Structure formats: C-alpha cells, structure tokens
Amino acid sequence: MRFPLARLWMGVVVTIRVVMKFLAHALTVAAADSSVPDGELLARFADTGDAAAFELLVRRYADLVWRVCRGELPGDRHSAEDAFQATFLILARKARSVREPSAAGFLFRVARNAAVRVRKQVGRVADAGAEVPAVAAADSVEVGECAAAVVAEVDRLPDKFRLPVLFCFFENCTHVEATERLGWAVGTVASRLARAKDRLRDRLSRKGLALPEVLAGATVTGVDVRAAVAMATTPSAVPAGVSELTREVLYAMWNAKVKLIGGGMLAVLLAGGVGLTVLTAGPMPDEPKVKAQPKETATDTELKKLQGVWRVLSMTNDGKDVKGADQMTFEVHRDVAWWIDGKTVTRLILTLGAEKGTLDLTQVSTTANPPLVQLMPGRFTWKDDTLTIRMAPPGQPRPAEAASGKGVSVFALARGAKK
C-alpha cells in the first residue's frame, strides 16, 4: 500500500506546484498589464485596434475625465456624459498624436474644452427661452461654481504642477501611485503637489472660494466606460450629438495649432526683415485658387427653416388631444432637437429624409445597458408660419401626409418661445 500512496502524494505535490506556478504567472501578467505605460497602450490601439488596450486607458482615466465634465456641468448629467464620451472618442482618433508619457494632461484639456462647449450650447438653449434641467440637490449651484473654478485654475497650472494634482486630487492616487504613473521620485511628486495646492489656494481665495473637495467622490458608472469603448471601436455606435461635439473640439484643437504655427512663422519672417514684404505682396503666381463653396441643397434649406425655438399649439396622440401641450416647447439646433415638457428635456437626433417633407427623430440613451436607440419616422408640412409634424411610434412605417388617429402623433407648432 505504501507505493500507491507515495505515487498519490507525489501527484498531489506536482498538482499544487502547477497551480501555484499558474497563479504566479497570472499575477505577474496582471501586474504587468496594470503598469503598461499609456504610450504603449495608445500605440497598441493605433496600430492594431486593440480594444482591450483602449478599455484599460478608459478605466484608468474615467474618474478624472468625469470629474472635469461634472465640474463644468454641475447637475446636467446628460451633457456631462456627452462631453465624457467625446473626450475619449478624441483620444481614440488622436492616439498616434499623444506624445506625453501620461495621457492625463491631454485628457484633462480635451475634457474641459468639450465640457465648456457643451455648457455654452446649454446656455444658448436657456437664453432662447427653453427650460433646462434643474440642478440636483447634491450638486448645488455654489458647489458647481466652485468645482468649475477649480477646474479652470487647474487648467492654468504648468504641466509639472497640473499632473500631480490630476492624479492625487482628481483620481485620489497616493503619492506612491502617482510616482509609478508619472515616473517621478516620491519627493518630487510631494513637493510639486504642495506648491500646486498653494497656487490653487491663493488664486481661489481671491475669488472668495476655498480649495474644495467637491470633485472627490464623483465616480463614473461601468455603463459609461463600456459606451466609451464601444464608440471608439464602432463608429456606427456614436450618437450624432457626440459626433458633432467631437468634430467641434477637434476643429478647435486644429485651429489653435494652426494659429500657433502661423504665429511662429510670422515671428521668424519679421525677425528676418522680410515680414512686411510678404504681408504686402500680392498672391504668388502659383498660389492655388480657393475652391468655391458647395451650393446649398434643398435639404440644407429645409433644415435651416427648422432651426430655432417652436412653441406647441396643439398635440394629438392616437386621435386624442394631449392636455398641457401648449406648455411644451420644441427646439432645433443644427441636427439636434430638444423636446421640453416642463422640467423634462428629451434630446433627439433630427435627420431629414431624401423625400421632401420627411424626417426622422432618433432618441439615443447611452445610460441604458445596452445603449437604447429609438427611431421615430415622420413627416412635416408648412402652412404660413405654422409647422405640423406627424410622427409614427418606433418600429412603425412612416405616416401618410395627412395621417392622424391611431398610432400617429400630430404636433402643430408656431415659431417663438411660449408666452
């Protein structure tokens, strides 16, 4: 009996060793993945489309980007989500261009640019007479103003002071964790963080504000992270509003770069004594002609006519009048529309069809899991200054030109905010 027992014991020992070796290898791989530099992850994604590498980057900086967006857009979660998604979409498109050892600084600047642009758009909607969502209790106006002030002052800091603030204040990293991410000495991180806090405290005190902790504790949900990865790897998953915001921020970045290069070239020319000659000279013989702008199409003309604020005169659903419809507002800015009913604001993507007088309204919710997309086909007609829209429910065929009754919603709209 000793021989079989001995063999059994040896088998157990070998099995334990194999398992321990596997676990050690797994832990080593996990540790390596968590310490892969941002530049290497971006290179993987840019070269091979490695979605896992990009997802790791999103998870690393999701809280940082979300806190910046939340600071600029307190209480408006939907707009903050748009800015959040646009920021990571830009990171995906500029993956080859990020030269910094850490993507934190790049993401901070892009997130603030996107959030400020969304905030201005929301402000224009409010100025036009539409109601915007009320600020949540947890995000009071005072807290929101303070958070926006902190984000603005952090943006003014030099990179050597901004980066430790981003890691230690926005992501709640310890000094050791920040050291590993930045590749600096612990003493360097601690000293620069202390000097950055002194600068922030001094600048905020001039505005009557104290260095707050309002940006701490704001975490982003897993749904937002998954949606960001999906949009970066699947262009068809990008909502029109996020796509438009992405284009605007990318154009602003490009324009700023062109101005910087142009300013440098002008300085060189002036320093060389040829600036005035170049500036006053006529076009060079081989200067290419400016291409003529494409002519405006009928669809562009119709879309322009839809722009602005519309008050609802009447509304029927399934042939029945909807009470309180005269208190509702429909607002169109470019290809995005807002349906405003009291304090409820629903954002829709507006697309004009190839057939005259046809349109589609698409509601996209990135907070749903999976993201919810509802397309409602419709038609619109004009009579003097009155706009009539007929919409079918999601999944139903487009209604006829004069359709009304079961399964059709009819809206009569007049231009101008409600009185």
C-alpha positions as CSV (number, residue, x, y, z in Angstrom):
1,M,0.0,0.0,0.0
2,R,2.9,2.3,0.5
3,F,3.8,2.5,-3.2
4,P,0.4,3.7,-4.4
5,L,0.1,6.2,-1.5
6,A,3.5,7.6,-2.4
7,R,2.6,8.0,-6.0
8,L,-0.7,9.7,-5.0
9,W,1.2,12.1,-2.7
10,M,3.7,12.9,-5.5
11,G,0.8,13.6,-7.8
12,V,-0.8,16.0,-5.3
13,V,2.6,17.8,-4.8
14,V,3.0,18.2,-8.6
15,T,-0.5,19.4,-9.0
16,I,0.0,22.0,-6.2
17,R,3.2,23.2,-7.9
18,V,1.5,23.5,-11.3
19,V,-1.4,25.5,-9.8
20,M,1.0,27.8,-7.8
21,K,3.0,28.4,-11.0
22,F,-0.1,29.2,-12.9
23,L,-1.3,31.7,-10.2
24,A,2.1,33.3,-10.1
25,H,2.1,33.7,-13.9
26,A,-1.4,35.2,-13.8
27,L,-0.5,37.6,-11.0
28,T,2.6,38.6,-13.0
29,V,0.6,39.3,-16.1
30,A,-2.0,41.3,-14.2
31,A,0.8,43.4,-12.6
32,A,2.4,43.9,-16.0
33,D,-1.0,45.0,-17.5
34,S,-1.6,47.5,-14.7
35,S,1.8,49.1,-15.2
36,V,1.8,49.2,-19.0
37,P,2.6,52.9,-19.9
38,D,-0.1,55.0,-21.6
39,G,2.0,55.5,-24.7
40,E,2.3,51.7,-25.2
41,L,-1.4,51.2,-24.8
42,L,-2.1,54.0,-27.3
43,A,0.3,52.5,-29.8
44,R,-1.4,49.1,-29.5
45,F,-4.7,50.7,-30.2
46,A,-3.5,52.8,-33.0
47,D,-1.5,50.0,-34.7
48,T,-3.8,47.0,-34.2
49,G,-7.1,48.4,-32.9
50,D,-6.6,46.6,-29.6
51,A,-9.9,47.3,-27.8
52,A,-8.6,45.9,-24.6
53,A,-5.7,48.3,-24.5
54,F,-8.1,51.2,-25.1
55,E,-10.5,50.0,-22.4
56,L,-7.7,49.9,-19.9
57,L,-6.9,53.5,-20.7
58,V,-10.6,54.5,-20.3
59,R,-10.8,52.8,-17.0
60,R,-7.6,54.5,-15.8
61,Y,-8.9,58.0,-16.5
62,A,-12.7,57.6,-16.4
63,D,-12.9,59.3,-13.0
64,L,-10.6,62.1,-14.0
65,V,-12.5,63.0,-17.1
66,W,-15.8,62.6,-15.4
67,R,-14.9,65.0,-12.6
68,V,-13.7,67.6,-15.1
69,C,-17.0,67.3,-17.0
70,R,-19.0,67.3,-13.8
71,G,-17.2,70.4,-12.5
72,E,-18.0,72.3,-15.7
73,L,-21.6,71.0,-16.0
74,P,-22.9,70.6,-12.4
75,G,-26.3,69.0,-12.2
76,D,-26.6,68.4,-16.0
77,R,-25.6,64.7,-16.1
78,H,-26.7,64.2,-19.7
79,S,-24.5,67.0,-21.1
80,A,-21.6,65.8,-18.9
81,E,-22.0,62.3,-20.4
82,D,-21.8,63.8,-23.9
83,A,-18.6,65.6,-23.0
84,F,-17.2,62.5,-21.3
85,Q,-17.8,60.3,-24.4
86,A,-16.5,62.9,-26.8
87,T,-13.3,63.2,-24.8
88,F,-12.4,59.5,-25.2
89,L,-13.6,59.5,-28.8
90,I,-11.0,62.2,-29.5
91,L,-8.3,60.2,-27.6
92,A,-9.1,57.3,-29.9
93,R,-8.8,59.4,-33.0
94,K,-5.6,61.2,-31.8
95,A,-4.0,58.0,-30.4
96,R,-0.9,58.5,-32.6
97,S,-0.5,62.1,-31.8
98,V,-0.4,61.9,-27.9
99,R,3.4,62.3,-27.2
100,E,3.1,62.8,-23.5
101,P,4.2,59.9,-21.2
102,S,0.9,60.2,-19.4
103,A,-2.4,60.8,-21.2
104,A,-3.8,62.6,-18.1
105,G,-2.8,66.1,-19.3
106,F,-4.2,65.6,-22.8
107,L,-7.5,64.2,-21.5
108,F,-7.9,67.0,-19.0
109,R,-7.5,69.7,-21.6
110,V,-9.8,67.9,-24.1
111,A,-12.5,67.2,-21.4
112,R,-12.5,70.8,-20.3
113,N,-12.7,72.0,-23.9
114,A,-15.6,69.7,-24.6
115,A,-17.5,70.5,-21.4
116,V,-17.1,74.2,-21.8
117,R,-18.5,73.9,-25.4
118,V,-21.5,71.9,-24.2
119,R,-22.1,74.4,-21.3
120,K,-22.2,77.3,-23.9
121,Q,-24.7,75.3,-26.0
122,V,-26.9,74.7,-23.0
123,G,-26.7,78.4,-22.1
124,R,-27.8,79.3,-25.6
125,V,-30.8,77.0,-25.2
126,A,-31.7,78.7,-22.0
127,D,-31.2,82.2,-23.5
128,A,-33.6,81.2,-26.3
129,G,-36.4,80.6,-23.8
130,A,-36.2,76.9,-23.2
131,E,-36.1,75.4,-19.8
132,V,-33.1,73.3,-18.8
133,P,-32.9,70.5,-16.2
134,A,-32.8,71.8,-12.6
135,V,-29.6,71.3,-10.7
136,A,-29.7,68.3,-8.4
137,A,-29.6,68.7,-4.7
138,A,-26.2,67.0,-4.4
139,D,-24.9,69.4,-7.0
140,S,-25.9,72.8,-5.6
141,V,-25.1,76.0,-7.6
142,E,-22.5,77.0,-5.1
143,V,-20.8,73.6,-5.3
144,G,-21.0,73.7,-9.1
145,E,-19.5,77.2,-9.4
146,C,-16.7,76.2,-7.0
147,A,-16.0,73.0,-9.0
148,A,-15.8,74.9,-12.3
149,A,-13.5,77.4,-10.7
150,V,-11.2,74.7,-9.5
151,V,-11.1,73.1,-13.0
152,A,-10.3,76.4,-14.6
153,E,-7.5,77.2,-12.2
154,V,-6.0,73.7,-12.6
155,D,-6.0,74.3,-16.3
156,R,-3.8,77.4,-15.7
157,L,-1.2,75.4,-13.9
158,P,2.0,74.3,-15.7
159,D,2.2,70.6,-16.6
160,K,4.7,69.8,-13.8
161,F,2.1,71.1,-11.2
162,R,-1.0,70.1,-13.0
163,L,-0.2,66.4,-13.4
164,P,0.3,65.6,-9.7
165,V,-3.0,67.4,-9.0
166,L,-4.8,65.4,-11.6
167,F,-3.5,62.1,-10.1
168,C,-3.7,62.9,-6.4
169,F,-6.8,65.2,-6.4
170,F,-8.9,64.1,-9.3
171,E,-8.1,60.3,-9.2
172,N,-7.3,60.0,-5.4
173,C,-4.0,58.4,-6.0
174,T,-1.4,58.1,-3.2
175,H,2.0,59.7,-3.7
176,V,3.5,56.3,-4.4
177,E,0.8,55.5,-7.1
178,A,1.3,58.9,-8.7
179,T,5.1,58.2,-8.7
180,E,4.5,55.0,-10.6
181,R,2.3,56.6,-13.1
182,L,4.5,59.6,-13.7
183,G,7.9,58.1,-13.3
184,W,9.0,60.7,-10.9
185,A,10.6,60.5,-7.4
186,V,8.2,60.5,-4.4
187,G,9.8,63.7,-3.1
188,T,9.2,65.4,-6.5
189,V,5.6,64.4,-6.5
190,A,5.1,65.6,-2.9
191,S,6.8,68.9,-3.4
192,R,5.2,69.8,-6.7
193,L,1.8,68.8,-5.3
194,A,2.3,71.1,-2.3
195,R,3.3,74.0,-4.5
196,A,0.3,73.4,-6.8
197,K,-2.1,73.4,-3.8
198,D,-0.6,76.7,-2.6
199,R,-1.1,78.3,-6.0
200,L,-4.7,77.0,-6.2
201,R,-5.5,78.1,-2.7
202,D,-4.1,81.6,-3.4
203,R,-6.0,82.0,-6.7
204,L,-9.2,80.6,-5.4
205,S,-9.1,82.8,-2.2
206,R,-9.0,85.9,-4.5
207,K,-12.4,84.7,-5.8
208,G,-13.7,84.2,-2.3
209,L,-13.5,80.4,-2.6
210,A,-11.7,77.8,-0.5
211,L,-9.9,74.8,-2.1
212,P,-12.7,72.3,-2.0
213,E,-13.2,68.6,-2.1
214,V,-16.2,68.8,-4.3
215,L,-14.6,66.9,-7.1
216,A,-13.7,63.9,-4.9
217,G,-16.0,61.0,-4.8
218,A,-17.6,61.5,-8.2
219,T,-17.2,58.1,-9.9
220,V,-18.4,57.2,-13.4
221,T,-20.6,54.1,-13.9
222,G,-19.5,51.0,-15.8
223,V,-22.1,51.8,-18.5
224,D,-20.3,55.0,-19.4
225,V,-17.0,53.2,-19.7
226,R,-18.4,50.4,-21.9
227,A,-20.1,53.0,-24.1
228,A,-16.9,55.0,-24.5
229,V,-15.1,51.8,-25.6
230,A,-17.9,50.9,-28.0
231,M,-17.9,54.3,-29.6
232,A,-14.1,54.3,-30.1
233,T,-14.2,50.9,-31.8
234,T,-17.5,51.1,-33.6
235,P,-18.1,54.4,-35.4
236,S,-21.8,53.5,-36.1
237,A,-22.4,53.5,-32.3
238,V,-21.6,57.2,-31.9
239,P,-24.7,59.4,-31.4
240,A,-25.0,62.4,-33.7
241,G,-24.7,64.8,-30.8
242,V,-21.5,63.3,-29.5
243,S,-20.1,63.1,-33.1
244,E,-20.8,66.8,-33.7
245,L,-19.2,67.8,-30.4
246,T,-16.2,65.7,-31.3
247,R,-15.8,67.4,-34.6
248,E,-16.1,70.9,-33.0
249,V,-13.4,70.1,-30.4
250,L,-11.1,68.6,-33.0
251,Y,-11.5,71.6,-35.2
252,A,-10.8,73.9,-32.2
253,M,-7.6,71.9,-31.5
254,W,-6.5,72.1,-35.1
255,N,-7.3,75.8,-35.3
256,A,-5.3,76.5,-32.2
257,K,-2.3,74.5,-33.6
258,V,-2.5,76.4,-36.9
259,K,-2.5,79.8,-35.1
260,L,0.5,78.7,-33.1
261,I,2.4,77.6,-36.1
262,G,1.3,80.7,-38.1
263,G,2.4,83.0,-35.2
264,G,5.8,81.3,-35.1
265,M,6.3,81.6,-38.8
266,L,5.3,85.3,-38.7
267,A,7.7,86.0,-35.9
268,V,10.5,84.3,-38.0
269,L,9.6,86.3,-41.0
270,L,9.5,89.6,-39.1
271,A,12.8,88.8,-37.4
272,G,14.4,88.2,-40.8
273,G,13.3,91.6,-42.2
274,V,11.0,90.1,-44.8
275,G,7.7,90.2,-42.9
276,L,6.4,93.5,-44.4
277,T,7.3,92.4,-47.9
278,V,5.4,89.1,-47.5
279,L,2.4,90.7,-45.9
280,T,2.0,93.4,-48.5
281,A,2.9,91.4,-51.6
282,G,0.1,90.1,-53.9
283,P,-0.7,86.5,-54.5
284,M,2.1,84.3,-55.8
285,P,1.7,83.2,-59.4
286,D,1.4,79.6,-58.4
287,E,-0.9,80.2,-55.5
288,P,-3.8,77.8,-55.7
289,K,-7.3,79.3,-56.1
290,V,-9.7,79.0,-53.3
291,K,-12.3,76.3,-54.1
292,A,-15.9,77.5,-54.4
293,Q,-18.1,76.5,-51.5
294,P,-20.6,73.8,-52.5
295,K,-24.1,75.1,-53.3
296,E,-26.8,74.8,-50.6
297,T,-29.1,71.8,-51.3
298,A,-32.8,71.7,-50.8
299,T,-32.3,69.6,-47.7
300,D,-30.0,72.2,-46.2
301,T,-32.6,74.9,-46.9
302,E,-35.3,72.9,-45.2
303,L,-33.1,72.2,-42.2
304,K,-32.3,75.9,-41.9
305,K,-36.0,76.7,-41.8
306,L,-36.5,74.2,-38.9
307,Q,-33.8,75.9,-36.7
308,G,-34.9,77.8,-33.6
309,V,-37.5,77.6,-30.9
310,W,-41.0,76.4,-31.5
311,R,-44.0,76.5,-29.2
312,V,-46.5,73.8,-29.3
313,L,-50.0,75.0,-30.3
314,S,-51.7,71.6,-30.1
315,M,-50.9,67.9,-29.9
316,T,-52.9,64.8,-30.6
317,N,-51.9,61.2,-29.8
318,D,-54.0,58.4,-31.3
319,G,-56.5,61.0,-32.3
320,K,-56.9,62.3,-28.8
321,D,-55.9,65.8,-27.6
322,V,-53.0,65.9,-25.2
323,K,-53.6,68.2,-22.2
324,G,-51.0,70.8,-21.4
325,A,-49.5,70.6,-24.9
326,D,-49.4,74.4,-25.1
327,Q,-46.8,74.5,-22.3
328,M,-44.4,72.4,-24.3
329,T,-41.5,73.6,-26.5
330,F,-39.6,72.1,-29.4
331,E,-36.2,73.4,-30.2
332,V,-33.8,72.7,-33.0
333,H,-30.1,73.4,-33.2
334,R,-28.4,72.0,-36.3
335,D,-29.3,68.3,-36.4
336,V,-30.2,68.1,-32.7
337,A,-33.7,68.8,-31.3
338,W,-34.9,69.2,-27.7
339,W,-38.5,68.3,-26.7
340,I,-39.1,70.3,-23.5
341,D,-42.1,69.4,-21.3
342,G,-41.9,71.3,-18.0
343,K,-38.6,70.3,-16.4
344,T,-38.2,67.2,-18.6
345,V,-35.9,67.6,-21.5
346,T,-35.6,64.9,-24.2
347,R,-32.8,65.2,-26.7
348,L,-33.4,63.9,-30.2
349,I,-31.3,63.5,-33.3
350,L,-33.0,65.1,-36.3
351,T,-32.4,63.7,-39.8
352,L,-34.2,64.9,-43.0
353,G,-35.1,62.2,-45.5
354,A,-34.4,62.2,-49.2
355,E,-38.1,62.5,-49.9
356,K,-39.3,66.1,-49.5
357,G,-41.1,66.7,-46.2
358,T,-39.8,63.5,-44.4
359,L,-37.8,63.4,-41.2
360,D,-36.7,61.0,-38.5
361,L,-36.3,61.7,-34.8
362,T,-33.9,59.4,-33.0
363,Q,-33.7,59.2,-29.2
364,V,-30.3,57.7,-28.0
365,S,-29.7,56.9,-24.4
366,T,-26.1,55.9,-23.5
367,T,-27.1,55.3,-19.9
368,A,-29.1,52.2,-20.8
369,N,-27.5,48.8,-21.0
370,P,-27.2,48.1,-23.8
371,P,-27.5,51.7,-25.2
372,L,-31.1,52.4,-26.3
373,V,-31.8,53.7,-29.8
374,Q,-35.4,54.6,-30.8
375,L,-36.1,55.9,-34.3
376,M,-39.4,57.5,-35.0
377,P,-40.2,58.2,-38.7
378,G,-42.3,61.2,-39.6
379,R,-43.4,63.9,-42.0
380,F,-43.6,67.7,-41.7
381,T,-45.6,70.3,-43.6
382,W,-45.7,74.1,-43.7
383,K,-48.7,76.5,-43.7
384,D,-47.8,80.1,-43.3
385,D,-45.8,80.3,-40.0
386,T,-47.2,77.0,-38.7
387,L,-45.2,73.8,-38.8
388,T,-47.1,70.4,-38.5
389,I,-45.2,67.3,-37.7
390,R,-46.7,63.8,-37.9
391,M,-44.7,61.0,-36.1
392,A,-45.1,57.2,-36.0
393,P,-44.1,55.1,-33.0
394,P,-40.6,53.4,-33.0
395,G,-40.6,50.5,-35.4
396,Q,-43.7,51.6,-37.3
397,P,-43.8,52.8,-41.0
398,R,-43.8,56.4,-41.9
399,P,-47.2,58.0,-41.6
400,A,-49.1,59.3,-44.7
401,E,-49.1,63.0,-45.4
402,A,-52.4,63.7,-43.8
403,A,-52.4,60.8,-41.4
404,S,-54.0,61.2,-37.9
405,G,-55.6,58.8,-35.4
406,K,-54.3,55.5,-34.1
407,G,-50.6,55.1,-33.8
408,V,-49.8,58.7,-35.1
409,S,-48.8,61.8,-33.0
410,V,-49.5,65.1,-34.6
411,F,-47.9,68.4,-33.4
412,A,-48.9,71.9,-34.5
413,L,-46.0,74.3,-33.9
414,A,-45.5,78.0,-34.1
415,R,-42.2,79.8,-34.2
416,G,-41.1,81.5,-31.0
417,A,-40.9,80.7,-27.3
418,K,-44.0,80.2,-25.3
419,K,-45.5,83.3,-23.8
